[in-house]
Amino acid sequence: MNIDTLRNDFPLLQKTGDERLVYFDNAATALKPSHVIEAMNAYYLDYPANPGRGEYDLVYRADQAVQAARGKVAQFIHADVHEIVFTSGTTMGINLVADAFVRKHLKKGDEILITESEHAANVLPWYVLQERYGIVVKIIALDAQQRLTPALLKEAITPQSRFLAFSDVSNVLGTKSDTLTLTKIAHDHGLWVLLDAAQSAPHFPIDVHQSDVDFLVFSGHKLCGPTGIGVLYAKRTHLEAMDPYFMGGGMSLKYAKDFSIRLAPIPERFEAGTQPVAEIIGLGAAIDYLQHIGWDFIHQQEKILRQRALVGLKKIPFVKVYNPDAEAGIITFNLEGVFPQDAATHYNAHHIAIRSGQHCARNLTDYLQTDGTLRWSCYFYNTEEEVDLFLEATKKGQDFLDAFFR
Ligand SMILES: Cc1ncc(COP(=O)(O)O)c(C=O)c1O
């Protein structure tokens, strides 16, 4: 795989001069290759029909494209096609499970376990269940190595614990969970497990059969796909046991004036209304693209880039790195004495995009002992030269500081 050739796939990476962008905010969203954009355009230009709604060629074609995308997603995570529900993203997937499964199966006093590093999407839906229905949310503190360990999980589980929801990769710490072990422990104690794979699906192979998680969610936009599309995987028996959250066209086989409803089979019963067809097709194209790149290249590239950035940052005296030992291509850091938002503006002036703030993981502020951080996150299309530009700009963070206080 040649990095220069590969970068030609990304229109945004072709910009030069003042328009040039060094993009290190991949944990927020990934750039989109032409392949994905063209697949979506082809739908709009050639067969912009409403799948499942009509008996003419365009509809058949749109139908086939959606089913093909569902098949690609299923294969991508080693699931069955009937276990793949299209959602608008990770956030919707977790909300759907919270409302349609957990609320139904848990009662007042039952416990949901999460960790202190979860993204708001994997915190707030559970808080609402606590507030409205008396289901108890327990937040497990991480160990000194920034991880939920098997021992910590075992310690947290009580006879009331029924559900565990945790992220495969933390969007702030970049740590990869020992998902197999944690899931096994949870199952041994009778808990259901939801895995937030928003940050892992773009970077690590996923196998729901091997991990045996009950639910898994991710977003298309973080793996080079479009926004507005995501995936909920749930074991077939769980989907069968869930009530649909949205009611409307396409999710029933029959209904009548006597108020009876016969639901469509899974997964369609969870996909009421016209679906984001172009986005579904774009997600399928993104999965094709990632498979063409290959995990080996993705891992190798991210490892090289992270290591280079980390070594460089450690040499700059006013930089504090919070997660030196993470597995994912994420570095969370601060320029001492500079508000992260101010620092991000400084990088922006150098045409470098990195994230600042709390990264939607507000329960981590005590653990990190800071109100905010900068987050550098890479993907396979970034280069070592871009890392060096980032490090050069970081060194000037000191000048920026001087100018600020002078
Ligand atoms: C770990 C994690 N979970 C959930 C989400 C929410 O994803 P989305 O906004 O695409 O629904 C994100 C997004 O940054 C994330 O990093």
The ligand as an SDF file (V2000), in Angstrom:
LIG
                    3D

 16 16  0  0  0  0  0  0  0  0999 V2000
  -16.6750    6.1930   22.3290 C   0  0  0  0  0  0  0  0  0  0  0  0
  -17.7730    6.9460   21.6440 C   0  0  0  0  0  0  0  0  0  0  0  0
  -19.0360    6.5850   21.8410 N   0  0  0  0  0  0  0  0  0  0  0  0
  -20.0540    7.2080   21.2490 C   0  0  0  0  0  0  0  0  0  0  0  0
  -19.8510    8.2520   20.3920 C   0  0  0  0  0  0  0  0  0  0  0  0
  -21.0190    8.9200   19.7380 C   0  0  0  0  0  0  0  0  0  0  0  0
  -21.0000    8.7280   18.3480 O   0  0  0  0  0  0  0  0  0  0  0  0
  -22.0230    9.4740   17.4010 P   0  0  0  0  0  0  0  0  0  0  0  0
  -21.9450   10.9300   17.7620 O   0  0  0  0  0  0  0  0  0  0  0  0
  -21.5370    9.1860   16.0260 O   0  0  0  0  0  0  0  0  0  0  0  0
  -23.3800    8.9120   17.6860 O   0  0  0  0  0  0  0  0  0  0  0  0
  -18.5500    8.6840   20.1500 C   0  0  0  0  0  0  0  0  0  0  0  0
  -18.2780    9.8370   19.2880 C   0  0  0  0  0  0  0  0  0  0  0  0
  -17.2990   10.5120   19.3840 O   0  0  0  0  0  0  0  0  0  0  0  0
  -17.4860    8.0030   20.7810 C   0  0  0  0  0  0  0  0  0  0  0  0
  -16.2140    8.3710   20.5940 O   0  0  0  0  0  0  0  0  0  0  0  0
  1  2  1  0
  2  3  1  0
  2 15  2  0
  3  4  2  0
  4  5  1  0
  5  6  1  0
  5 12  2  0
  6  7  1  0
  7  8  1  0
  8  9  2  0
  8 10  1  0
  8 11  1  0
 12 13  1  0
 12 15  1  0
 13 14  2  0
 15 16  1  0
M  END
$$$$
